[in-house]
Amino acid sequence: MPQQTIYFDERTGSKRVQVLKTYDASYARSCFDEMDQDALSFLCNSLDLEGRYELTEPVGDLVWEEVEKEAREDGNVLSFFVVVEETGGRPKPLYVSPDWPSAEAFAKRHLAPQED
């Protein structure tokens, strides 16, 4: 498993949600590829992609390129924040972001009780 740091770790019932910081771009990309449409929309809003591009819906490769651009820390060092949900001992990636605030917001939203 790639070296990671836990930035957020909360439980509600049987659900555990963590935000991990990782420098492993291939791990981040594999997690990004598992994001659903809701997570992609949340990410596009946090990156203000609608303001820069005329997107009718998020396009994976374009969004990933923007994530990589924004993930630069120093020179060529990239860092990503990955939101992971664990239920039944199995982690499932939900969201990938180049910044901590949007990852934290997504994690907290995911933990909030869902209204029907």
C-alpha positions in Angstrom: 0.0 0.0 0.0 1.3 3.5 -0.8 2.5 5.6 2.0 -0.3 7.7 3.3 -1.3 10.1 6.1 -4.7 10.1 7.7 -6.1 13.6 7.9 -9.7 12.7 8.9 -11.2 9.6 10.5 -14.8 9.5 11.7 -17.4 6.8 12.2 -21.2 6.7 12.2 -22.8 3.4 12.9 -21.0 0.8 10.8 -19.6 3.3 8.4 -16.0 4.7 8.7 -14.9 7.5 6.5 -11.3 8.6 6.2 -9.4 11.2 4.2 -6.0 10.1 3.3 -3.2 12.2 1.9 -1.1 10.3 -0.6 1.8 11.2 -3.0 1.1 8.1 -5.1 -0.5 9.4 -8.4 -1.3 6.0 -9.7 -3.2 5.1 -6.5 -5.0 8.4 -6.7 -5.9 7.8 -10.3 -7.3 4.3 -9.6 -9.4 5.9 -6.8 -10.5 8.7 -9.1 -11.6 6.1 -11.7 -14.0 4.7 -9.1 -15.7 8.0 -8.4 -19.4 8.2 -9.1 -21.2 11.0 -10.9 -22.1 12.8 -7.7 -18.5 12.8 -6.5 -17.3 14.0 -10.0 -19.8 16.9 -9.8 -18.7 17.8 -6.3 -15.1 17.8 -7.5 -15.9 19.9 -10.6 -17.7 22.5 -8.4 -14.7 22.6 -6.0 -12.3 23.2 -8.9 -14.7 25.7 -10.5 -14.5 23.7 -13.8 -17.9 24.9 -14.9 -16.6 28.5 -14.7 -13.6 27.6 -17.0 -15.1 25.1 -19.3 -18.5 24.6 -20.9 -19.2 21.2 -19.4 -22.6 19.6 -19.6 -21.3 16.8 -17.4 -17.9 16.0 -16.1 -15.5 14.4 -18.5 -13.1 12.0 -16.7 -9.8 12.8 -18.5 -10.3 16.5 -18.4 -11.2 16.5 -14.7 -8.2 14.3 -13.9 -5.8 16.7 -15.8 -7.1 19.5 -13.7 -6.7 17.5 -10.5 -3.1 16.8 -11.4 -2.4 20.4 -12.2 -3.8 21.5 -8.8 -2.1 18.7 -6.9 1.4 20.2 -7.3 3.0 20.9 -4.0 6.7 21.7 -4.9 7.9 21.4 -8.4 7.0 17.9 -9.6 5.7 16.6 -6.2 2.0 15.8 -6.4 -0.2 15.2 -3.4 -3.8 14.0 -3.4 -6.6 13.7 -0.8 -8.6 10.5 -1.1 -11.9 10.0 0.7 -12.4 6.3 1.6 -15.4 4.6 3.1 -15.0 1.4 5.0 -17.9 -0.9 5.7 -17.5 -4.5 6.7 -13.7 -4.1 6.8 -13.5 -3.3 3.0 -12.3 0.1 2.0 -14.0 1.8 -1.0 -12.6 5.0 -2.5 -15.3 7.7 -3.0 -13.5 10.9 -3.9 -10.1 12.3 -4.9 -9.1 15.9 -4.6 -6.0 18.0 -4.9 -7.0 20.0 -1.8 -7.8 19.3 1.8 -10.9 21.5 2.2 -12.9 19.9 -0.6 -12.0 16.4 0.6 -13.0 17.2 4.2 -16.3 18.8 3.0 -17.1 15.7 0.8 -16.3 13.3 3.7 -18.5 15.3 6.2 -21.3 15.4 3.6 -21.0 11.7 3.1 -21.2 11.0 6.8 -24.3 13.2 7.2 -27.6 11.4 7.5 -29.2 11.1 4.1 -32.6 12.7 3.5 -35.1 11.0 1.3 
